[in-house]
Amino acid sequence: MGLRFVIDARRLKDFGVGTYIRNLVGALAELDSENHYTLVVRSDDIPEIGGLPGNFKKVPYERLDSDLLDNIRFPLFLRSLGADLYHIPLHRIPYLMPRPYVVTVHDLSALFYGHQSGWRNQLSRYKLSRGLLRAGKVIAVSSATRRSVANRMGIPPEHIRRIYNAPDPRFVSDPATARPDAQRRHRERTLERYQINYPYVLYVGNIRPQKNIPRLIEAFAVLRGDLSKDPKYKDLRLVIIGDEISRYPAVRLAMMKSRVDNEVRFLGFVPIDTLRVFYEAASVFAFPSLHEGFGLPPLEAMATDTPVVTSNVSSLPEVVGDAAVVVNPENVFDIARGLRDALQDEELRATLVARGREQIRRFSWKATAEQVLDTYLSVVNDAA
């Protein structure tokens, strides 16, 4: 007969959580043919997640989890599905959430770097703490996130299980099945379409305050000055793929102060096959974030053999191991130093690429799905 699990997949198109949902569902579909899964999706997203076996079905639900009434209406909708367990894949937990349920916490940065303050922030913390304590189990995507949930939200450590994320399999190619000529032509066409004919530092992700983009721009300006006479990198650019700059005044101000308006390009979100090309063609990948729950982009860059420079804080050292140059994200000159080393030291570059290939083998969606399914089963057994 099997158990009935419901996964909230409404954020399927989100930059980070969407990657988690898509790949977790895909791995569970390959792993588990016994239990039954219902994916709650918005109607427009139903075509985005196809090719699933018969024990998976999709049901539409249009209200967003940011809607205040979702605290009441979504739990009522979930109860109508009559599941044995519900999985909320991020820490937006409806106030009347039916039990038993599992919550995945990716990071808590919204509480500490967000725009809310005062009583609104306190209310958000209370609601989250209550939701996490009522959960059958909390999944944290790294040890750093697990510590943060325990220390900052007062959740007992034994109530939290660390289960790592993994890079999207579409970034991890199999050399034995690759078609170099076709890949090269696709890469050339893509770069030509975006008029990329110069070496560049790449950043991928959103531009929220904790991502530290103003300091990255300032560090890039320092780096440009250092490499102004370098024959290979004198025309170096910075390419940022993610949010639109218009939403972030601090980023615009950093551009103006650093005088690199013509050397920094903001491309917004791009399709994943295009994103892979940008990873592959980048001279170096920069990710000087101030806080990360896990940090998938550095692993995605490693999967495409691109050297990585990232922060020495939060979960990032845990995720990248010894396969990246780590820098102090609060020091513009240290970020610039790390980028310069990763660009000019050919021996270091080769070492980073080789270590990156080894590092990404530590993470797989198959292993993630096995541990998530084990968590589902244990929570259902405990609730029986």
KERODREN-166061 format. One record per residue (C-alpha): residue number from 0; residue in three letters; x negated, y negated, z negated. Coordinates in Angstrom, 3 decimals. Each point is the difference from the previous one (the first is absolute). Layout:
KERODREN-166061
+------+------+----------+----------+----------+
! resi ! resn !       xx !       yy !       zz !
+------+------+----------+----------+----------+
!  NUM !  Ala !        X !        Y !        Z !
...
+------+------+----------+----------+----------+
***
This chain:
KERODREN-166061
+------+------+----------+----------+----------+
! resi ! resn !       xx !       yy !       zz !
+------+------+----------+----------+----------+
!    0 !  Met !    0.000 !    0.000 !    0.000 !
!    1 !  Gly !   -2.744 !   -2.471 !   -0.929 !
!    2 !  Leu !    0.097 !   -3.286 !   -1.877 !
!    3 !  Arg !    1.279 !   -3.317 !    1.357 !
!    4 !  Phe !   -2.400 !   -2.951 !   -0.008 !
!    5 !  Val !    0.773 !   -3.579 !    1.061 !
!    6 !  Ile !   -2.761 !   -2.404 !    1.098 !
!    7 !  Asp !    0.656 !   -3.730 !    0.289 !
!    8 !  Ala !   -1.539 !   -0.764 !    3.420 !
!    9 !  Arg !    1.414 !   -3.490 !    0.540 !
!   10 !  Arg !   -3.481 !   -1.542 !    0.091 !
!   11 !  Leu !   -1.113 !    2.240 !    2.840 !
!   12 !  Lys !   -1.367 !   -2.943 !    2.018 !
!   13 !  Asp !   -1.900 !   -1.669 !   -2.820 !
!   14 !  Phe !   -3.764 !   -0.295 !    0.423 !
!   15 !  Gly !   -1.132 !    2.130 !   -2.947 !
!   16 !  Val !    3.056 !    1.685 !   -1.486 !
!   17 !  Gly !    1.202 !    0.877 !    3.502 !
!   18 !  Thr !   -3.241 !    1.890 !    0.656 !
!   19 !  Tyr !    0.557 !    1.892 !   -3.250 !
!   20 !  Ile !    3.601 !    0.910 !    0.835 !
!   21 !  Arg !   -0.676 !    1.095 !    3.587 !
!   22 !  Asn !   -2.958 !    2.183 !   -0.806 !
!   23 !  Leu !    1.416 !    1.481 !   -3.202 !
!   24 !  Val !    3.212 !    0.979 !    1.790 !
!   25 !  Gly !   -1.954 !    1.465 !    2.912 !
!   26 !  Ala !   -2.221 !    2.044 !   -2.311 !
!   27 !  Leu !    2.965 !    1.220 !   -2.071 !
!   28 !  Ala !    1.726 !    1.068 !    3.221 !
!   29 !  Glu !   -2.984 !    2.174 !    0.916 !
!   30 !  Leu !   -0.382 !    1.340 !   -3.529 !
!   31 !  Asp !    3.520 !    0.737 !   -1.240 !
!   32 !  Ser !    2.684 !    1.870 !    1.935 !
!   33 !  Glu !    1.885 !    1.193 !   -3.091 !
!   34 !  Asn !    1.333 !   -3.186 !   -1.587 !
!   35 !  His !    2.275 !   -2.629 !    1.538 !
!   36 !  Tyr !   -0.960 !   -3.650 !    0.494 !
!   37 !  Thr !    2.200 !   -3.027 !    0.586 !
!   38 !  Leu !   -1.730 !   -3.170 !    1.205 !
!   39 !  Val !    1.843 !   -3.228 !   -0.729 !
!   40 !  Val !   -0.857 !   -2.372 !    2.856 !
!   41 !  Arg !    1.296 !   -3.171 !    1.587 !
!   42 !  Ser !    1.839 !    0.664 !    3.274 !
!   43 !  Asp !   -2.630 !   -1.770 !    2.113 !
!   44 !  Asp !   -2.717 !    2.236 !   -1.446 !
!   45 !  Ile !    1.600 !    3.356 !    0.769 !
!   46 !  Pro !   -1.845 !    0.365 !    3.358 !
!   47 !  Glu !   -3.301 !   -0.758 !   -1.761 !
!   48 !  Ile !   -0.094 !    3.334 !   -1.794 !
!   49 !  Gly !    0.804 !    2.889 !    2.320 !
!   50 !  Gly !   -1.139 !    3.533 !    0.647 !
!   51 !  Leu !    0.975 !    1.265 !   -3.442 !
!   52 !  Pro !    1.170 !    3.590 !   -0.695 !
!   53 !  Gly !    3.565 !    0.993 !   -0.828 !
!   54 !  Asn !   -0.407 !   -0.315 !   -3.762 !
!   55 !  Phe !   -0.492 !   -3.771 !    0.428 !
!   56 !  Lys !    2.815 !   -2.427 !    0.719 !
!   57 !  Lys !    0.289 !   -3.787 !    0.173 !
!   58 !  Val !    2.840 !   -2.074 !   -1.434 !
!   59 !  Pro !    0.382 !   -3.748 !    0.672 !
!   60 !  Tyr !    0.173 !   -2.613 !   -2.755 !
!   61 !  Glu !   -0.381 !   -3.662 !    0.959 !
!   62 !  Arg !   -0.408 !   -1.938 !   -3.251 !
!   63 !  Leu !   -3.591 !   -0.995 !   -0.851 !
!   64 !  Asp !   -1.619 !    0.893 !   -3.326 !
!   65 !  Ser !   -0.655 !   -3.721 !   -0.541 !
!   66 !  Asp !    3.746 !   -0.695 !   -0.127 !
!   67 !  Leu !    1.221 !   -0.553 !   -3.565 !
!   68 !  Leu !    3.135 !    2.101 !    0.602 !
!   69 !  Asp !   -2.229 !    2.891 !    1.049 !
!   70 !  Asn !   -0.488 !    0.693 !   -3.719 !
!   71 !  Ile !    3.608 !    1.215 !   -0.075 !
!   72 !  Arg !    0.963 !    0.991 !    3.522 !
!   73 !  Phe !   -3.061 !    2.078 !    0.873 !
!   74 !  Pro !    0.293 !    2.205 !   -3.134 !
!   75 !  Leu !    3.692 !    0.569 !    0.811 !
!   76 !  Phe !   -0.978 !    0.962 !    3.547 !
!   77 !  Leu !   -2.681 !    2.372 !   -1.273 !
!   78 !  Arg !    2.447 !    1.706 !   -2.357 !
!   79 !  Ser !    2.246 !    0.729 !    2.969 !
!   80 !  Leu !   -2.828 !    2.049 !    1.534 !
!   81 !  Gly !   -0.050 !    2.415 !   -2.945 !
!   82 !  Ala !   -3.740 !    0.653 !   -0.033 !
!   83 !  Asp !   -2.090 !    1.953 !   -2.495 !
!   84 !  Leu !   -2.652 !   -2.745 !    0.040 !
!   85 !  Tyr !   -0.525 !   -3.476 !    1.470 !
!   86 !  His !   -3.319 !   -1.533 !    1.075 !
!   87 !  Ile !   -0.489 !   -3.774 !    0.008 !
!   88 !  Pro !   -3.272 !   -0.531 !    1.932 !
!   89 !  Leu !   -0.845 !   -3.379 !   -1.544 !
!   90 !  His !    0.677 !   -1.696 !   -3.301 !
!   91 !  Arg !    3.292 !   -1.714 !    0.871 !
!   92 !  Ile !    2.210 !    2.146 !   -2.206 !
!   93 !  Pro !    3.742 !   -0.770 !   -0.081 !
!   94 !  Tyr !    1.239 !   -0.735 !   -3.495 !
!   95 !  Leu !    2.641 !    2.761 !    0.094 !
!   96 !  Met !   -2.238 !    2.549 !    1.727 !
!   97 !  Pro !    1.406 !    3.551 !   -0.389 !
!   98 !  Arg !   -2.261 !    2.622 !   -1.568 !
!   99 !  Pro !   -2.143 !    1.971 !    0.461 !
!  100 !  Tyr !   -2.197 !   -2.111 !    2.223 !
!  101 !  Val !   -3.664 !   -0.479 !    0.868 !
!  102 !  Val !   -1.614 !   -3.380 !    0.701 !
!  103 !  Thr !   -3.192 !   -0.668 !    1.962 !
!  104 !  Val !   -1.939 !   -3.054 !   -1.189 !
!  105 !  His !   -2.446 !   -1.332 !    2.579 !
!  106 !  Asp !   -1.137 !   -3.011 !   -2.017 !
!  107 !  Leu !    1.311 !   -2.605 !   -2.418 !
!  108 !  Ser !   -1.426 !   -3.041 !    1.754 !
!  109 !  Ala !    3.446 !   -1.520 !    0.641 !
!  110 !  Leu !    0.367 !   -0.492 !   -3.759 !
!  111 !  Phe !   -3.385 !   -1.660 !   -0.445 !
!  112 !  Tyr !   -0.573 !   -1.810 !    3.310 !
!  113 !  Gly !    3.602 !   -0.717 !    0.975 !
!  114 !  His !    1.900 !   -3.282 !    0.051 !
!  115 !  Gln !    2.252 !    0.816 !   -2.954 !
!  116 !  Ser !   -0.893 !   -1.360 !   -3.419 !
!  117 !  Gly !    1.574 !   -0.517 !   -3.388 !
!  118 !  Trp !    3.226 !    1.834 !   -0.786 !
!  119 !  Arg !    0.397 !    1.337 !    3.544 !
!  120 !  Asn !   -3.342 !    1.759 !   -0.208 !
!  121 !  Gln !    0.807 !    1.322 !   -3.476 !
!  122 !  Leu !    3.318 !    1.317 !    1.265 !
!  123 !  Ser !   -1.733 !    1.729 !    2.935 !
!  124 !  Arg !   -2.489 !    1.623 !   -2.373 !
!  125 !  Tyr !    2.749 !    1.189 !   -2.315 !
!  126 !  Lys !    2.031 !    1.449 !    2.873 !
!  127 !  Leu !   -3.058 !    1.801 !    1.409 !
!  128 !  Ser !   -1.110 !    1.322 !   -3.396 !
!  129 !  Arg !    3.499 !    1.316 !   -0.689 !
!  130 !  Gly !    0.176 !    1.620 !    3.435 !
!  131 !  Leu !   -3.367 !    1.685 !   -0.395 !
!  132 !  Leu !    0.786 !    1.307 !   -3.479 !
!  133 !  Arg !    3.300 !    1.507 !    1.229 !
!  134 !  Ala !   -1.726 !    1.740 !    2.923 !
!  135 !  Gly !   -0.673 !    3.726 !   -0.198 !
!  136 !  Lys !   -3.541 !   -0.744 !    1.145 !
!  137 !  Val !   -1.920 !   -3.009 !    1.305 !
!  138 !  Ile !   -2.360 !    0.610 !    2.921 !
!  139 !  Ala !   -2.997 !   -2.358 !    0.112 !
!  140 !  Val !   -2.022 !   -0.091 !    3.218 !
!  141 !  Ser !   -3.382 !   -0.366 !   -1.738 !
!  142 !  Ser !   -1.588 !    0.294 !   -3.419 !
!  143 !  Ala !   -0.269 !   -3.794 !   -0.120 !
!  144 !  Thr !    3.736 !   -0.322 !    0.589 !
!  145 !  Arg !    0.678 !    2.686 !   -2.592 !
!  146 !  Arg !   -1.976 !   -1.980 !   -2.585 !
!  147 !  Ser !    1.760 !   -3.200 !    0.978 !
!  148 !  Val !    3.453 !    1.560 !   -0.378 !
!  149 !  Ala !   -0.937 !    1.458 !   -3.385 !
!  150 !  Asn !   -1.753 !   -3.078 !   -1.412 !
!  151 !  Arg !    2.099 !   -2.810 !    1.444 !
!  152 !  Met !    3.441 !    1.628 !    0.023 !
!  153 !  Gly !   -0.321 !    2.113 !   -3.163 !
!  154 !  Ile !    0.742 !    3.280 !    1.775 !
!  155 !  Pro !   -1.460 !    3.119 !   -1.719 !
!  156 !  Pro !   -2.925 !    1.322 !    2.094 !
!  157 !  Glu !    1.450 !    3.520 !   -0.051 !
!  158 !  His !    3.099 !   -1.407 !    1.732 !
!  159 !  Ile !   -2.124 !   -1.102 !    2.979 !
!  160 !  Arg !   -1.485 !    2.295 !    2.646 !
!  161 !  Arg !   -2.740 !   -1.194 !    2.336 !
!  162 !  Ile !    0.590 !    1.113 !    3.589 !
!  163 !  Tyr !   -2.221 !   -1.605 !    2.624 !
!  164 !  Asn !    1.169 !   -1.440 !    3.306 !
!  165 !  Ala !   -1.837 !    0.854 !    3.233 !
!  166 !  Pro !   -0.737 !   -1.672 !    3.349 !
!  167 !  Asp !    2.612 !    0.276 !    2.722 !
!  168 !  Pro !   -0.957 !    3.092 !    2.072 !
!  169 !  Arg !    0.209 !   -2.132 !    3.140 !
!  170 !  Phe !   -3.198 !   -1.732 !   -1.070 !
!  171 !  Val !   -1.837 !    3.281 !   -0.527 !
!  172 !  Ser !   -0.846 !    1.444 !    3.395 !
!  173 !  Asp !   -1.258 !    3.468 !    0.783 !
!  174 !  Pro !   -3.140 !   -0.359 !    2.199 !
!  175 !  Ala !    0.682 !    3.407 !    1.524 !
!  176 !  Thr !    3.329 !   -1.134 !    1.463 !
!  177 !  Ala !   -0.818 !   -3.642 !    0.724 !
!  178 !  Arg !    0.018 !   -1.307 !    3.584 !
!  179 !  Pro !   -2.829 !   -2.556 !    0.051 !
!  180 !  Asp !    0.764 !   -1.442 !    3.449 !
!  181 !  Ala !    3.681 !   -0.593 !   -0.764 !
!  182 !  Gln !   -0.828 !   -1.413 !   -3.432 !
!  183 !  Arg !   -2.596 !   -2.355 !    1.487 !
!  184 !  Arg !    2.439 !   -1.304 !    2.632 !
!  185 !  His !    2.720 !   -0.526 !   -2.609 !
!  186 !  Arg !   -2.464 !   -1.851 !   -2.210 !
!  187 !  Glu !   -1.179 !   -2.229 !    2.860 !
!  188 !  Arg !    3.572 !   -0.840 !    1.049 !
!  189 !  Thr !    1.022 !   -0.788 !   -3.573 !
!  190 !  Leu !   -2.941 !   -2.313 !   -0.687 !
!  191 !  Glu !    0.503 !   -1.702 !    3.354 !
!  192 !  Arg !    3.689 !   -0.576 !   -0.780 !
!  193 !  Tyr !   -0.961 !   -1.775 !   -3.232 !
!  194 !  Gln !   -2.958 !   -1.735 !    1.697 !
!  195 !  Ile !   -2.519 !    1.536 !   -2.390 !
!  196 !  Asn !   -3.444 !   -0.190 !    1.616 !
!  197 !  Tyr !   -2.157 !   -0.768 !   -3.027 !
!  198 !  Pro !   -1.186 !    1.773 !   -3.179 !
!  199 !  Tyr !    2.347 !   -0.409 !   -2.940 !
!  200 !  Val !    0.551 !    0.628 !   -3.693 !
!  201 !  Leu !    3.393 !    1.653 !   -0.519 !
!  202 !  Tyr !    2.490 !   -0.277 !   -2.855 !
!  203 !  Val !    3.232 !    2.022 !   -0.016 !
!  204 !  Gly !    2.794 !   -0.480 !   -2.523 !
!  205 !  Asn !    2.349 !   -2.644 !   -1.309 !
!  206 !  Ile !   -1.205 !   -3.411 !   -1.135 !
!  207 !  Arg !    1.463 !   -0.171 !   -3.485 !
!  208 !  Pro !   -2.130 !   -1.836 !   -2.624 !
!  209 !  Gln !   -1.651 !    3.141 !   -1.410 !
!  210 !  Lys !   -1.369 !    0.837 !    3.456 !
!  211 !  Asn !   -2.503 !   -2.849 !   -0.400 !
!  212 !  Ile !    0.168 !   -1.233 !    3.597 !
!  213 !  Pro !   -1.081 !   -3.616 !   -0.753 !
!  214 !  Arg !   -3.298 !    1.296 !   -1.436 !
!  215 !  Leu !   -0.424 !    2.361 !    2.966 !
!  216 !  Ile !    0.348 !   -2.987 !    2.342 !
!  217 !  Glu !   -2.503 !   -2.004 !   -2.042 !
!  218 !  Ala !   -2.419 !    2.956 !   -0.009 !
!  219 !  Phe !    0.421 !    0.345 !    3.757 !
!  220 !  Ala !   -0.906 !   -3.672 !    0.419 !
!  221 !  Val !   -3.193 !    0.608 !   -2.017 !
!  222 !  Leu !   -0.721 !    3.103 !    2.070 !
!  223 !  Arg !    0.474 !   -1.897 !    3.278 !
!  224 !  Gly !   -2.582 !   -2.515 !   -1.142 !
!  225 !  Asp !   -2.459 !    2.738 !   -0.968 !
!  226 !  Leu !    0.388 !    1.734 !    3.376 !
!  227 !  Ser !    0.104 !   -3.091 !    2.208 !
!  228 !  Lys !   -3.249 !    1.017 !    1.730 !
!  229 !  Asp !    0.536 !    3.756 !   -0.018 !
!  230 !  Pro !    0.173 !    1.150 !    3.645 !
!  231 !  Lys !    2.576 !    2.701 !   -0.792 !
!  232 !  Tyr !    2.269 !   -1.792 !   -2.470 !
!  233 !  Lys !   -0.330 !   -3.732 !    0.763 !
!  234 !  Asp !    3.550 !    0.058 !    1.432 !
!  235 !  Leu !    1.450 !    2.058 !   -2.871 !
!  236 !  Arg !    3.728 !   -0.449 !   -0.708 !
!  237 !  Leu !    2.395 !    1.009 !   -2.775 !
!  238 !  Val !    3.156 !    1.875 !    1.035 !
!  239 !  Ile !    2.813 !    0.308 !   -2.543 !
!  240 !  Ile !    2.838 !    2.445 !    0.671 !
!  241 !  Gly !    2.963 !   -0.320 !   -2.338 !
!  242 !  Asp !    2.300 !   -2.806 !   -1.127 !
!  243 !  Glu !    0.414 !   -3.304 !    1.825 !
!  244 !  Ile !   -2.218 !   -2.792 !   -1.290 !
!  245 !  Ser !    2.904 !   -2.465 !   -0.109 !
!  246 !  Arg !    1.235 !    1.601 !   -3.239 !
!  247 !  Tyr !   -3.203 !   -0.687 !   -1.953 !
!  248 !  Pro !   -1.131 !   -3.629 !   -0.497 !
!  249 !  Ala !   -3.155 !    1.074 !   -1.893 !
!  250 !  Val !   -1.200 !    1.911 !    3.053 !
!  251 !  Arg !    0.596 !   -2.975 !    2.307 !
!  252 !  Leu !   -1.882 !   -2.227 !   -2.441 !
!  253 !  Ala !   -2.971 !    2.393 !   -0.068 !
!  254 !  Met !   -0.065 !   -0.073 !    3.808 !
!  255 !  Met !   -0.082 !   -3.797 !    0.062 !
!  256 !  Lys !   -2.667 !   -0.313 !   -2.702 !
!  257 !  Ser !   -2.228 !    2.651 !    1.553 !
!  258 !  Arg !    0.390 !   -1.428 !    3.524 !
!  259 !  Val !    0.454 !    3.385 !    1.617 !
!  260 !  Asp !    3.427 !   -0.575 !    1.554 !
!  261 !  Asn !   -1.233 !    1.104 !    3.416 !
!  262 !  Glu !   -1.897 !    3.027 !   -1.302 !
!  263 !  Val !    2.803 !    1.641 !   -2.040 !
!  264 !  Arg !    2.927 !    1.734 !    1.709 !
!  265 !  Phe !    3.255 !    1.069 !   -1.676 !
!  266 !  Leu !    1.764 !    2.650 !    2.041 !
!  267 !  Gly !    2.935 !    0.960 !   -2.234 !
!  268 !  Phe !    1.051 !    3.650 !   -0.044 !
!  269 !  Val !   -0.931 !    2.231 !    2.941 !
!  270 !  Pro !    1.016 !    3.564 !    1.032 !
!  271 !  Ile !   -2.060 !    2.764 !   -1.545 !
!  272 !  Asp !   -1.692 !    1.036 !    3.270 !
!  273 !  Thr !   -1.084 !   -3.621 !    0.440 !
!  274 !  Leu !   -1.105 !   -0.200 !   -3.624 !
!  275 !  Arg !   -2.226 !    3.016 !    0.479 !
!  276 !  Val !   -1.734 !   -1.725 !    2.912 !
!  277 !  Phe !   -0.672 !   -3.049 !   -2.165 !
!  278 !  Tyr !   -1.493 !    2.218 !   -2.705 !
!  279 !  Glu !   -2.201 !    1.837 !    2.512 !
!  280 !  Ala !   -1.275 !   -3.141 !    1.711 !
!  281 !  Ala !   -0.711 !   -2.009 !   -3.169 !
!  282 !  Ser !   -3.618 !   -0.658 !   -0.926 !
!  283 !  Val !    0.909 !    0.267 !   -3.690 !
!  284 !  Phe !    3.174 !    0.303 !   -2.052 !
!  285 !  Ala !    0.454 !   -2.423 !   -2.918 !
!  286 !  Phe !    2.362 !    0.634 !   -2.911 !
!  287 !  Pro !   -0.968 !   -2.270 !   -2.950 !
!  288 !  Ser !    3.279 !    0.488 !   -1.889 !
!  289 !  Leu !    0.334 !   -1.072 !   -3.633 !
!  290 !  His !    2.397 !    2.824 !   -0.824 !
!  291 !  Glu !    1.023 !    3.216 !    1.758 !
!  292 !  Gly !    2.077 !    2.925 !   -1.154 !
!  293 !  Phe !   -1.779 !    2.216 !    2.506 !
!  294 !  Gly !   -1.242 !   -1.802 !    3.108 !
!  295 !  Leu !    0.708 !    1.924 !    3.208 !
!  296 !  Pro !   -1.566 !   -2.415 !    2.533 !
!  297 !  Pro !   -3.628 !    0.733 !   -1.035 !
!  298 !  Leu !    0.635 !    3.734 !    0.522 !
!  299 !  Glu !    1.665 !   -0.686 !    3.352 !
!  300 !  Ala !   -3.075 !   -1.954 !    1.053 !
!  301 !  Met !   -2.282 !    2.842 !   -1.134 !
!  302 !  Ala !    2.118 !    2.416 !    2.039 !
!  303 !  Thr !   -0.907 !   -1.996 !    3.115 !
!  304 !  Asp !   -3.739 !   -0.139 !   -0.838 !
!  305 !  Thr !   -0.008 !   -3.685 !   -0.927 !
!  306 !  Pro !   -2.249 !   -1.179 !   -2.888 !
!  307 !  Val !    1.972 !   -1.337 !   -2.975 !
!  308 !  Val !   -0.639 !   -2.855 !   -2.443 !
!  309 !  Thr !    2.397 !   -0.082 !   -2.935 !
!  310 !  Ser !    0.425 !   -1.062 !   -3.623 !
!  311 !  Asn !   -1.591 !    1.496 !   -3.093 !
!  312 !  Val !    3.236 !   -0.325 !   -2.020 !
!  313 !  Ser !    3.297 !    1.794 !   -0.556 !
!  314 !  Ser !    0.480 !    3.301 !    1.843 !
!  315 !  Leu !   -2.313 !   -0.793 !    2.911 !
!  316 !  Pro !   -3.266 !    1.492 !   -1.372 !
!  317 !  Glu !    1.992 !    3.136 !   -0.860 !
!  318 !  Val !    1.354 !    0.268 !    3.546 !
!  319 !  Val !   -3.088 !   -0.885 !    2.085 !
!  320 !  Gly !   -2.623 !    1.729 !   -2.174 !
!  321 !  Asp !   -3.501 !   -0.614 !    1.337 !
!  322 !  Ala !    1.234 !   -0.430 !    3.583 !
!  323 !  Ala !    0.363 !   -3.814 !   -0.040 !
!  324 !  Val !   -1.890 !   -3.140 !   -0.921 !
!  325 !  Val !    1.659 !   -1.283 !   -3.170 !
!  326 !  Val !   -0.029 !   -3.689 !   -0.926 !
!  327 !  Asn !    1.283 !   -2.346 !   -2.674 !
!  328 !  Pro !    3.281 !   -1.252 !    1.531 !
!  329 !  Glu !   -0.110 !   -3.217 !   -2.036 !
!  330 !  Asn !   -3.399 !   -1.005 !    1.412 !
!  331 !  Val !    0.125 !   -1.394 !    3.544 !
!  332 !  Phe !   -3.750 !    0.377 !    0.460 !
!  333 !  Asp !    0.025 !    3.639 !   -1.129 !
!  334 !  Ile !    2.751 !    0.767 !    2.513 !
!  335 !  Ala !   -2.072 !   -1.702 !    2.705 !
!  336 !  Arg !   -3.085 !    1.942 !   -1.106 !
!  337 !  Gly !    1.839 !    3.318 !    0.226 !
!  338 !  Leu !    1.303 !   -0.787 !    3.466 !
!  339 !  Arg !   -3.424 !   -1.097 !    1.192 !
!  340 !  Asp !   -1.635 !    3.187 !   -1.294 !
!  341 !  Ala !    2.643 !    2.195 !    1.628 !
!  342 !  Leu !   -0.460 !   -1.820 !    3.306 !
!  343 !  Gln !   -3.789 !   -0.318 !    0.256 !
!  344 !  Asp !   -1.396 !    3.048 !   -1.819 !
!  345 !  Glu !    0.279 !    2.780 !    2.601 !
!  346 !  Glu !   -1.133 !    2.711 !   -2.419 !
!  347 !  Leu !    2.641 !   -1.092 !   -2.497 !
!  348 !  Arg !    2.658 !   -0.019 !    2.721 !
!  349 !  Ala !   -0.826 !    3.575 !    1.005 !
!  350 !  Thr !    0.073 !    1.088 !   -3.651 !
!  351 !  Leu !    3.388 !   -1.636 !   -0.585 !
!  352 !  Val !    1.508 !    1.670 !    3.064 !
!  353 !  Ala !   -1.285 !    3.457 !   -1.020 !
!  354 !  Arg !    1.137 !   -0.406 !   -3.613 !
!  355 !  Gly !    3.350 !   -1.354 !    1.180 !
!  356 !  Arg !    0.669 !    3.187 !    1.967 !
!  357 !  Glu !   -0.644 !    2.021 !   -3.147 !
!  358 !  Gln !    2.032 !   -2.298 !   -2.249 !
!  359 !  Ile !    3.228 !    0.226 !    2.003 !
!  360 !  Arg !   -0.086 !    3.801 !   -0.327 !
!  361 !  Arg !    0.765 !   -0.454 !   -3.715 !
!  362 !  Phe !    3.506 !   -1.145 !    0.874 !
!  363 !  Ser !    2.747 !    1.772 !    1.951 !
!  364 !  Trp !    3.771 !   -0.313 !    0.226 !
!  365 !  Lys !    0.295 !    3.771 !   -0.306 !
!  366 !  Ala !   -1.601 !   -0.151 !   -3.457 !
!  367 !  Thr !    2.135 !   -3.032 !   -0.875 !
!  368 !  Ala !    3.214 !    1.783 !    1.041 !
!  369 !  Glu !   -0.928 !    3.144 !   -1.947 !
!  370 !  Gln !   -0.437 !   -2.026 !   -3.188 !
!  371 !  Val !    3.133 !   -2.082 !    0.586 !
!  372 !  Leu !    2.093 !    3.151 !    0.558 !
!  373 !  Asp !   -1.485 !    1.540 !   -3.151 !
!  374 !  Thr !    1.035 !   -3.174 !   -1.857 !
!  375 !  Tyr !    3.551 !    0.240 !    1.358 !
!  376 !  Leu !    0.308 !    3.611 !   -1.149 !
!  377 !  Ser !   -1.420 !   -0.645 !   -3.456 !
!  378 !  Val !    2.322 !   -2.964 !   -0.579 !
!  379 !  Val !    3.050 !    1.993 !    1.094 !
!  380 !  Asn !   -1.027 !    2.878 !   -2.288 !
!  381 !  Asp !   -0.499 !   -2.387 !   -2.928 !
!  382 !  Ala !    3.440 !   -1.544 !    0.598 !
!  383 !  Ala !    1.765 !    3.375 !    0.137 !
+------+------+----------+----------+----------+
***
